[in-house]
């Protein structure tokens, strides 16, 4: 089952904020023996979000979606998810209770009375309007939950909230997938060698060892590093080890200068 990532927000596409979610999600998945298969970025455009979610709901993938679940005019994710599924938004009873508890606690901390029926506080309840049939994703930071529907998990854009929520999703719903596929990775640096010279070796190794992938990451070098290629293999441990041994032998035959990583 593939795992995908959606990051929503004009602020990312405009460069006002730098996305931090992609590397964090990769880290969280890797720690559990999982891997990200794809990632997409989209701005705060309802039609684009709806189209993207229609496609991903149909894919059957596990999808982690960040951003746009607040209650301001540029937060479209909740409605877009409902539109993509052809379902209504429903005020979730527990989600409502969580928000009201948060409002009450904030009032108590400030020493001010709380009117849960005030226009401001009623508007906050929009953050508990989720797709019909959705389940809550607990938010340990401020109790304002995210939501889950059809293997899609919608969380806020704030890392302090969203990252623990994603960890909860993985550990609660997908622990049975952790470390299911044995994996090994081996790499080295090859200096001052044309990538075209190494391509036949890469092709041959992938054909000979069907459970591995060969990767090549060229670098033109800089003031600290000479021109080089990070060359390696990853995949099933036994085949990866054998393929890497052959790779090293071939590079030695070519008299290539290498450094093991």
C-alpha positions in Angstrom: 0.0 0.0 0.0 1.5 3.3 -1.1 1.8 6.3 1.2 1.4 9.8 -0.2 1.7 13.3 1.1 -0.4 16.4 0.3 0.7 19.9 1.4 -1.8 22.7 1.0 -1.2 26.4 1.2 -0.5 29.5 -0.9 2.2 30.4 1.6 4.3 27.4 0.6 3.9 28.1 -3.1 4.6 31.8 -2.8 7.7 31.1 -0.7 6.4 33.0 2.4 7.0 29.8 4.3 9.3 27.0 3.7 7.8 23.5 3.9 9.0 21.5 6.8 6.6 18.6 6.5 8.2 16.7 3.6 11.5 15.9 5.4 9.7 15.2 8.7 7.3 12.8 7.2 10.1 11.0 5.4 11.9 10.8 8.8 8.8 9.5 10.6 8.1 6.9 8.0 11.8 5.7 7.8 11.8 5.2 11.6 9.0 2.7 11.1 10.3 0.9 8.1 8.0 2.7 5.7 8.6 4.9 2.7 6.8 7.8 1.0 5.7 7.0 -2.6 4.7 10.5 -3.7 4.1 14.1 -2.6 2.0 16.9 -4.1 1.8 20.6 -3.3 -1.4 22.7 -4.0 -2.4 26.2 -3.2 -5.6 27.4 -1.6 -7.8 26.9 -4.6 -10.9 24.9 -3.9 -11.3 23.4 -7.4 -7.7 22.2 -7.5 -7.9 20.7 -4.0 -11.2 18.9 -4.9 -9.7 17.5 -8.1 -6.6 16.3 -6.3 -8.5 14.6 -3.5 -10.9 12.9 -6.0 -7.9 11.4 -7.6 -6.2 10.3 -4.3 -9.4 9.0 -2.7 -9.8 6.7 -5.8 -6.1 5.6 -5.5 -6.5 3.5 -2.3 -3.3 5.0 -1.0 -2.7 6.1 2.5 -2.6 9.9 2.3 -1.3 12.4 4.9 -2.7 15.9 4.2 -1.3 19.0 5.9 -3.0 22.4 6.0 -6.3 24.3 5.4 -8.5 22.8 8.1 -8.9 26.0 10.1 -11.9 28.3 10.1 -10.6 31.3 8.1 -11.7 32.2 4.5 -8.6 30.6 3.0 -9.1 27.2 4.7 -10.8 25.0 2.1 -9.6 21.5 2.9 -12.6 20.3 5.0 -15.1 21.4 2.3 -12.9 20.1 -0.5 -12.8 16.7 1.1 -16.6 16.6 1.4 -17.0 17.8 -2.2 -14.5 15.2 -3.4 -16.6 12.4 -1.8 -20.0 13.9 -2.5 -20.8 14.0 1.2 -21.9 16.8 3.6 -19.9 18.4 6.3 -21.3 17.5 9.7 -20.5 19.1 13.1 -18.7 16.2 15.0 -20.1 16.0 18.5 -16.7 15.1 20.1 -14.9 17.6 18.0 -17.4 20.3 19.2 -16.9 19.2 22.8 -13.1 19.4 22.4 -13.2 22.9 21.0 -15.6 24.1 23.8 -13.3 22.6 26.4 -10.4 24.4 24.9 -12.3 27.7 24.9 -13.3 27.2 28.5 -9.8 26.4 29.6 -8.4 29.5 27.8 -11.0 31.6 29.6 -10.1 30.1 32.9 -6.4 30.7 32.3 -7.2 34.4 31.4 -9.5 34.8 34.4 -12.4 35.9 32.1 -15.9 34.6 31.7 -16.7 32.5 28.6 -19.8 32.7 26.5 -19.9 29.6 24.3 -22.8 31.0 22.3 -20.9 34.2 21.3 -20.5 34.6 17.5 -16.8 34.3 17.8 -17.0 31.0 19.7 -19.7 29.6 17.5 -17.5 30.4 14.5 -14.7 28.3 16.1 -16.9 25.3 15.9 -16.5 25.2 12.2 -13.1 23.6 12.9 -15.2 20.5 14.1 -17.2 20.3 10.8 -15.9 17.2 9.1 -16.9 14.9 6.3 -19.9 12.8 7.3 -18.5 9.6 8.8 -15.1 11.0 9.6 -13.1 10.0 12.7 -11.1 12.3 14.8 -7.3 12.6 15.0 -6.4 13.8 18.5 -4.4 17.0 18.8 -2.3 16.9 21.9 -1.3 20.6 21.5 -4.7 22.3 21.8 -7.3 19.6 21.6 -8.7 20.9 18.2 -8.8 17.6 16.3 -8.0 16.7 12.7 -10.0 14.2 10.9 -9.7 10.9 9.0 -11.8 9.5 6.2 -11.0 6.7 3.7 -7.3 6.3 4.5 -6.8 10.1 4.3 -5.6 11.9 7.4 -6.1 15.7 7.6 -4.0 17.7 10.1 -3.2 21.4 10.6 -0.2 23.1 8.9 1.5 23.9 12.2 4.3 21.4 12.9 3.9 21.6 16.7 0.4 20.1 16.2 0.6 18.1 13.1 3.7 16.0 13.6 2.5 14.4 16.8 -0.9 13.8 15.1 0.8 12.0 12.2 2.8 9.9 14.6 -0.4 8.9 16.3 -2.0 8.0 13.0 0.9 5.8 12.0 1.2 4.1 15.4 -2.5 3.6 15.9 -3.6 2.5 12.4 -0.5 1.1 10.6 1.7 -0.6 13.2 1.0 -3.8 11.3 2.9 -2.4 8.3 6.1 -1.4 10.2 9.3 -3.0 9.1 7.5 -5.5 7.0 10.0 -5.4 4.1 13.6 -6.0 4.9 15.7 -3.2 3.4 19.4 -2.4 3.1 21.2 0.5 1.4 24.9 0.8 0.5 26.6 3.7 -1.2 30.0 5.2 -2.2 31.3 8.3 -3.8 33.0 8.0 -7.3 35.2 10.9 -8.1 35.8 12.5 -11.5 34.0 9.8 -13.5 31.4 10.4 -16.2 27.9 9.1 -15.3 27.6 7.7 -18.8 30.5 5.4 -18.1 28.7 3.9 -15.1 25.3 3.5 -16.7 25.9 0.1 -18.2 26.9 -1.2 -14.8 23.8 0.2 -13.2 21.5 -1.3 -15.9 23.2 -4.7 -15.6 22.9 -4.8 -11.8 19.2 -4.0 -11.8 18.6 -6.7 -14.4 20.6 -9.2 -12.4 19.1 -8.4 -9.1 15.4 -7.7 -9.5 14.8 -6.9 -5.8 17.2 -3.9 -5.7 17.3 -0.4 -7.2 20.5 1.3 -8.2 20.8 5.1 -7.6 23.1 7.7 -8.9 23.3 11.3 -7.5 25.8 13.4 -9.4 27.4 16.5 -8.0 29.4 19.1 -9.8 31.4 19.8 -6.7 32.1 23.0 -4.8 34.9 24.7 -2.9 35.0 21.8 -0.4 34.2 18.8 -2.7 35.4 17.6 -6.0 33.1 16.5 -8.8 31.6 13.2 -7.8 28.7 10.8 -8.0 27.0 9.1 -5.1 26.4 5.6 -6.4 24.7 2.9 -4.6 22.1 0.1 -4.3 19.1 -0.3 -2.0 16.5 -3.0 -1.5 16.4 -6.6 -0.3 19.4 -7.0 2.0 21.0 -10.1 0.4 20.6 -8.9 -3.1 21.7 -5.4 -2.2 24.9 -6.8 -0.6 25.7 -8.9 -3.6 25.0 -6.1 -6.0 27.1 -3.7 -4.1 30.0 -6.1 -4.0 29.9 -6.4 -7.8 29.6 -2.7 -8.1 32.8 -2.2 -6.0 34.6 -4.9 -8.0 33.7 -3.2 -11.3 34.7 0.2 -10.1 38.1 -1.3 -9.0 38.5 -2.7 -12.5 37.9 0.7 -13.9 40.5 2.1 -11.5 37.9 4.6 -10.3 38.6 6.6 -7.1 36.0 5.9 -4.6 35.1 6.6 -0.9 32.7 4.3 1.0 29.8 6.0 2.8 
